[in-house]
Amino acid sequence: MKDNGKKRYVVFLLNKIKCCMEIDFVREITEVMEIQPIPESPDYIEGVANIRGEVIPVINLKKRLNIREEQASKRLLVINADVSLLSFLVDEASQVIDINNSDIQEPNKIMKSMDNAFVEGIGIVKNELYIILNSNKICSL
């Protein structure tokens, strides 16, 4: 994972966990709106929302990542996923950071053995840790 470049990431909170995702995947951040449930869908799919005239699936990222729900999510992170759009429920999303590739550490063997394929790495910026999520794996329903 280490080379001389750097990438931009959108930072968001899931409870107090600082997560981020490459900015190239993020189309927009919006307030949570009415979500229409879809019968017989997996528990992490909350339903669909009408975002700027497009019906977009809404994924509860806490449920998808097995994080206990401490508070209601207030934002939707709209993601470009392959050929369609998805949205993720997150608590807050308001910051963009640059992380040097040399400041990203791969998940260690223990984390990988926990079937945590969604974690791409851990970024370190000014002594703050950020969980870098693998957008492609999260988006694969």
Secondary structure in CASP SS format (residue, H / E / C, confidence):
PFRMAT SS
TARGET T0000
AUTHOR 0000-0000-0000
METHOD secondary structure of the structure
MODEL  1
M C 1.00
K C 1.00
D C 1.00
N C 1.00
G C 1.00
K E 1.00
K E 1.00
R E 1.00
Y E 1.00
V E 1.00
V E 1.00
F E 1.00
L E 1.00
L E 1.00
N C 1.00
K C 1.00
I E 1.00
K E 1.00
C E 1.00
C E 1.00
M E 1.00
E E 1.00
I H 1.00
D H 1.00
F H 1.00
V E 1.00
R E 1.00
E E 1.00
I E 1.00
T E 1.00
E E 1.00
V C 1.00
M C 1.00
E C 1.00
I C 1.00
Q E 1.00
P C 1.00
I C 1.00
P C 1.00
E C 1.00
S C 1.00
P C 1.00
D C 1.00
Y C 1.00
I E 1.00
E E 1.00
G E 1.00
V E 1.00
A E 1.00
N E 1.00
I E 1.00
R C 1.00
G C 1.00
E E 1.00
V E 1.00
I E 1.00
P E 1.00
V E 1.00
I E 1.00
N E 1.00
L H 1.00
K H 1.00
K H 1.00
R H 1.00
L C 1.00
N C 1.00
I C 1.00
R C 1.00
E C 1.00
E C 1.00
Q C 1.00
A C 1.00
S C 1.00
K C 1.00
R E 1.00
L E 1.00
L E 1.00
V E 1.00
I E 1.00
N E 1.00
A E 1.00
D C 1.00
V C 1.00
S E 1.00
L E 1.00
L E 1.00
S E 1.00
F E 1.00
L E 1.00
V E 1.00
D C 1.00
E E 1.00
A E 1.00
S E 1.00
Q E 1.00
V E 1.00
I E 1.00
D E 1.00
I E 1.00
N E 1.00
N H 1.00
S H 1.00
D H 1.00
I E 1.00
Q E 1.00
E C 1.00
P C 1.00
N C 1.00
K H 1.00
I H 1.00
M H 1.00
K H 1.00
S H 1.00
M C 1.00
D C 1.00
N C 1.00
A C 1.00
F C 1.00
V E 1.00
E E 1.00
G E 1.00
I E 1.00
G E 1.00
I E 1.00
V E 1.00
K C 1.00
N C 1.00
E E 1.00
L E 1.00
Y E 1.00
I E 1.00
I E 1.00
L E 1.00
N C 1.00
S H 1.00
N H 1.00
K H 1.00
I H 1.00
C H 1.00
S C 1.00
L C 1.00
END
